[in-house]
Amino acid sequence: LLEHARRTLAAAADGAVAVRAVAEGLTGSLRVGTVDYGDHPPRIAAALDAFRAGHPRVDVTVDHTPWTRQQAAVRDAELDVGLCPATDAERLLDGLEAEALHVESVSHAALAAAHPLAGRGEIALADLRDVPILLPERAVYPAMYDEIIDEHRRAGVEPRVISSALSPMATIFQQVATGAGYVLLFEGMARAALPGVRAVRVRDCGIVVRLYALRRAADRRPLVSAFVQRLRDAYGEGAAPA
């Protein structure tokens, strides 16, 4: 009986160590989202590298769910940490905790390089009144859809919407290059235009977006908090007011 008792106690001790490691965020799994434009991919990669270096026993999976769907993916526990641009945190889904990492303006329109407006140094939203705008269905991301439509209307323009994919960026620019229409670009997106596409500054677009790190408000696991901290480090803590 003594030998059996020793094995039982050893197994219990191993189990306690394993449970403590999970509780402290040293082991487990983490599913994180990403975004595919501007300076974000290298910053997110830096956060991942730093997290993996400090948590070598955590299984990290990078998920490429489009940012338009990451709010729902985090809410539904398909992702543990998501990334999503929005004009303010109040427009995000309930049940999420959001932290602003980065702020940028919606500053450019992407047009086919052959379009007459593409040769200008700067345009106004009114100049685009006869050009279709490529947007996803409103149901994909209602808050951003409404913000874009409202901004056009404030400029006296009723946009002609054509439903389109929103991600990845290469797909968007391919559609623009064929002359299907234009898309409004975050400032970071404007530097990524492909051949056949010209990004032209729009002087009267006042939309400002923040990139938010999203987690479920009820998910207080240390490994989730640790990864959000690595994101803060990669973007510069305090650089983006909420």
C-alpha positions as CSV (number, residue, x, y, z in Angstrom):
1,L,0.0,0.0,0.0
2,L,2.9,2.3,0.7
3,E,4.1,2.2,-2.9
4,H,0.6,2.9,-4.2
5,A,0.2,5.8,-1.8
6,R,3.5,7.3,-3.0
7,R,2.5,7.1,-6.6
8,T,-0.9,8.6,-5.8
9,L,0.7,11.5,-3.9
10,A,3.2,12.0,-6.7
11,A,0.4,12.1,-9.3
12,A,-1.6,14.5,-7.2
13,A,1.5,16.8,-6.9
14,D,2.0,16.7,-10.6
15,G,-1.6,17.6,-11.2
16,A,-1.4,20.5,-8.8
17,V,1.7,21.8,-10.7
18,A,-0.1,21.5,-14.0
19,V,-3.2,23.3,-12.7
20,R,-1.1,26.0,-11.2
21,A,0.8,26.4,-14.5
22,V,-2.5,26.9,-16.3
23,A,-3.8,29.3,-13.7
24,E,-0.6,31.4,-14.0
25,G,-0.8,31.5,-17.8
26,L,2.3,29.4,-18.3
27,T,0.6,26.7,-20.2
28,G,-2.6,26.4,-22.2
29,S,-3.7,27.6,-25.7
30,L,-4.3,31.0,-27.1
31,R,-6.1,31.9,-30.4
32,V,-5.5,35.4,-31.7
33,G,-6.6,37.4,-34.7
34,T,-4.6,39.6,-37.0
35,V,-5.1,42.3,-39.6
36,D,-3.4,42.5,-42.9
37,Y,-2.7,46.1,-43.8
38,G,-0.3,49.0,-43.1
39,D,2.2,48.7,-40.3
40,H,0.0,46.3,-38.3
41,P,1.4,42.9,-39.4
42,P,5.0,43.5,-38.2
43,R,3.8,45.0,-34.9
44,I,1.5,42.0,-34.3
45,A,4.3,39.6,-35.2
46,A,6.6,41.4,-32.7
47,A,3.9,40.9,-30.0
48,L,3.6,37.2,-30.9
49,D,7.4,36.7,-30.8
50,A,7.6,38.4,-27.4
51,F,4.7,36.4,-26.0
52,R,6.1,33.1,-27.3
53,A,9.5,33.8,-25.8
54,G,8.0,34.4,-22.4
55,H,5.4,31.6,-22.7
56,P,7.1,28.7,-24.5
57,R,4.6,26.1,-23.2
58,V,1.5,28.0,-24.5
59,D,0.1,26.8,-27.8
60,V,-0.5,30.0,-29.9
61,T,-2.7,29.9,-33.0
62,V,-2.9,32.9,-35.3
63,D,-6.3,33.0,-37.0
64,H,-6.9,35.0,-40.2
65,T,-10.6,35.7,-39.7
66,P,-11.2,39.0,-41.5
67,W,-11.2,41.9,-39.0
68,T,-14.9,42.6,-39.9
69,R,-15.8,39.3,-38.2
70,Q,-13.4,39.2,-35.3
71,Q,-15.8,40.9,-32.8
72,A,-18.3,38.0,-33.2
73,A,-15.4,35.5,-33.2
74,V,-14.2,36.8,-29.8
75,R,-17.7,37.0,-28.4
76,D,-18.4,33.4,-29.5
77,A,-15.1,32.1,-28.1
78,E,-13.7,31.3,-31.5
79,L,-10.8,33.7,-30.7
80,D,-9.3,34.7,-27.4
81,V,-7.9,38.0,-28.6
82,G,-9.1,39.8,-31.7
83,L,-8.1,43.0,-33.5
84,C,-10.7,45.3,-35.0
85,P,-10.7,49.0,-36.2
86,A,-13.7,51.0,-35.1
87,T,-14.6,54.7,-34.6
88,D,-15.2,54.2,-30.9
89,A,-15.5,51.4,-28.4
90,E,-19.3,52.0,-27.9
91,R,-19.9,50.7,-31.4
92,L,-18.5,47.3,-30.6
93,L,-20.5,44.3,-29.5
94,D,-21.6,43.9,-25.9
95,G,-19.7,41.5,-23.7
96,L,-16.3,42.6,-25.1
97,E,-13.5,44.5,-23.4
98,A,-11.7,46.7,-25.9
99,E,-8.3,48.5,-25.6
100,A,-7.2,51.1,-28.2
101,L,-3.8,50.4,-29.6
102,H,-3.5,52.7,-32.5
103,V,-5.3,55.7,-34.1
104,E,-5.4,56.7,-37.7
105,S,-7.6,58.6,-40.1
106,V,-9.6,57.5,-43.1
107,S,-7.6,59.6,-45.4
108,H,-7.5,58.3,-49.0
109,A,-9.6,56.8,-51.8
110,A,-8.2,54.0,-53.8
111,L,-9.0,54.4,-57.5
112,A,-8.0,52.5,-60.7
113,A,-4.8,54.2,-61.9
114,A,-6.5,54.9,-65.3
115,H,-9.4,56.8,-63.7
116,P,-9.3,60.6,-64.3
117,L,-9.4,61.4,-60.6
118,A,-6.4,59.2,-59.9
119,G,-4.1,61.8,-61.4
120,R,-5.1,64.5,-58.9
121,G,-3.1,65.3,-55.8
122,E,-6.2,65.6,-53.7
123,I,-9.9,65.2,-54.1
124,A,-13.2,65.8,-52.2
125,L,-15.9,63.3,-51.5
126,A,-18.2,65.2,-53.9
127,D,-15.7,64.4,-56.7
128,L,-16.6,60.8,-56.2
129,R,-20.4,61.1,-56.6
130,D,-20.5,59.4,-59.9
131,V,-18.1,56.5,-59.0
132,P,-19.5,53.4,-57.2
133,I,-18.1,52.7,-53.7
134,L,-17.2,49.2,-52.8
135,L,-18.5,48.1,-49.4
136,P,-19.3,44.8,-47.8
137,E,-22.9,44.1,-47.0
138,R,-24.1,46.3,-44.1
139,A,-24.7,43.2,-42.0
140,V,-21.0,42.3,-42.1
141,Y,-20.0,45.4,-40.1
142,P,-23.0,47.8,-39.5
143,A,-21.1,50.5,-37.5
144,M,-18.4,51.1,-40.1
145,Y,-20.8,50.9,-43.0
146,D,-23.1,53.5,-41.4
147,E,-20.1,55.8,-40.6
148,I,-18.9,55.8,-44.2
149,I,-22.4,56.4,-45.6
150,D,-23.0,59.2,-43.1
151,E,-19.7,60.9,-44.0
152,H,-20.6,61.0,-47.7
153,R,-24.0,62.4,-46.9
154,R,-22.5,65.1,-44.7
155,A,-20.5,66.1,-47.8
156,G,-23.8,66.2,-49.9
157,V,-23.1,62.9,-51.7
158,E,-25.5,59.9,-51.9
159,P,-23.0,57.0,-52.5
160,R,-23.6,54.4,-55.1
161,V,-22.8,51.2,-53.1
162,I,-21.6,48.0,-54.7
163,S,-21.3,45.0,-52.4
164,S,-17.8,43.7,-52.2
165,A,-15.3,41.7,-50.2
166,L,-13.4,43.7,-47.6
167,S,-10.4,41.5,-47.0
168,P,-7.7,40.6,-47.8
169,M,-6.3,43.9,-49.0
170,A,-5.0,42.3,-52.2
171,T,-8.6,41.3,-53.2
172,I,-9.8,44.8,-52.6
173,F,-7.1,46.4,-54.8
174,Q,-7.7,43.9,-57.6
175,Q,-11.4,44.9,-57.7
176,V,-10.4,48.6,-57.8
177,A,-7.8,48.0,-60.5
178,T,-10.5,46.7,-62.8
179,G,-12.4,49.9,-62.5
180,A,-15.3,48.4,-60.4
181,G,-15.3,51.4,-58.1
182,Y,-13.4,53.0,-55.2
183,V,-12.8,52.2,-51.6
184,L,-11.9,54.6,-48.7
185,L,-8.7,53.7,-47.1
186,F,-7.3,54.0,-43.6
187,E,-4.1,55.9,-43.6
188,G,-2.0,52.7,-43.2
189,M,-3.8,51.1,-46.1
190,A,-2.9,53.9,-48.5
191,R,0.8,52.9,-48.4
192,A,0.0,49.4,-49.6
193,A,-1.7,50.1,-53.0
194,L,-0.8,47.6,-55.7
195,P,0.1,48.3,-59.4
196,G,-2.9,49.5,-61.3
197,V,-4.3,51.3,-58.2
198,R,-3.7,54.9,-57.1
199,A,-4.4,56.1,-53.5
200,V,-5.6,59.8,-53.6
201,R,-6.0,61.9,-50.5
202,V,-9.5,62.9,-49.7
203,R,-9.4,66.3,-48.0
204,D,-12.9,66.4,-46.4
205,C,-13.1,62.9,-44.9
206,G,-13.1,63.3,-41.2
207,I,-13.5,59.7,-40.0
208,V,-11.0,58.6,-37.4
209,V,-10.6,54.9,-36.4
210,R,-8.8,53.2,-33.6
211,L,-7.4,49.7,-33.7
212,Y,-8.8,47.8,-30.7
213,A,-7.5,44.7,-29.0
214,L,-10.6,42.7,-28.1
215,R,-11.2,40.1,-25.4
216,R,-14.2,38.7,-23.7
217,A,-14.9,40.8,-20.6
218,A,-15.4,37.6,-18.6
219,D,-12.1,36.0,-19.7
220,R,-9.6,37.0,-17.0
221,R,-7.0,34.3,-17.8
222,P,-3.4,35.5,-17.2
223,L,-2.2,34.3,-20.6
224,V,-4.8,36.6,-22.3
225,S,-3.8,39.5,-20.2
226,A,-0.1,38.8,-21.0
227,F,-0.7,38.8,-24.8
228,V,-2.7,42.1,-24.6
229,Q,0.3,43.5,-22.7
230,R,2.7,42.4,-25.5
231,L,0.4,44.2,-28.0
232,R,0.6,47.3,-25.9
233,D,4.4,47.1,-25.9
234,A,4.4,46.6,-29.7
235,Y,2.2,49.7,-30.3
236,G,3.6,51.8,-27.5
237,E,1.5,52.0,-24.4
238,G,-0.7,55.0,-24.1
239,A,-0.2,55.9,-27.8
240,A,-3.9,55.6,-28.7
241,P,-6.5,57.2,-26.4
242,A,-9.8,55.3,-26.2
